[in-house]
Amino acid sequence: EDETKLVNFQRKILPLDSLHLSMEAVKEQGLKNAAGQRKQELVICATLVDKVPNLAGLARTAEIFAADRLVIPDTSVCKMDIFKSVSVSAGDWITIEECKEDGLLSWLKHQRENGYKIVGLEQTSSSSCISKTEFTGKTVLLLGKEKEGIPVEFLQVVDACVEIPQLGIVRSLNVHVTGAIAIWEYTKQMMTKKSA
């Protein structure tokens, strides 16, 4: 056989092993994640999400893409076996903040006062396609409830609503999948801006 042929194989790396970082020290700095990457100015607000596997999947995705933090309705879920299993320890490496639904309106207004743009992931009469939305720096991605989406009282305080184009019959994506696509779109845009 030709020995010069390249073999394609799966490669999983642990950046912490290769970087020899003191994980706790880096995490405590607040500006970088445990892998030493600068955190993005992105907050994932999953206060309206109540299924633990979805919260765990969001924690994993948010950590992988260096989001600043994940906001959930109850931080005690982080101790559950299903959360630990699905998040694959991401809950240990991303800041997780608690905000109950009854405090969400106030929390969103506070984020806006701190310079964040509130972007709802929802199909509305005025939502724009996510691929045509330009994300700018400080952003809160507001995710809706698993079946009902974002209630109207919260839609009234978002700066914009974005939706993911769909080609099938089923009306919507799973909330974790929606969040993951939006997190990637934000990340992709920030990477493009950084390299420009």
Secondary structure, DSSP 8 states (H G I E B T S, - for coil): --TT----------HHHHHT--HHHHHHHSSB-TTS-B--SEEEE-TT---HHHHHHHHHHHHHTT-SEEEES-GGGGGSHHHHHHHTTGGGTSEEEE--GGGHHHHHHHHHHTT-EEEEE---TT-EEGGG----SSEEEE--BTTTBS-HHHHTT-SEEEE----SSSS---HHHHHHHHHHHHHHHHHHHHH-
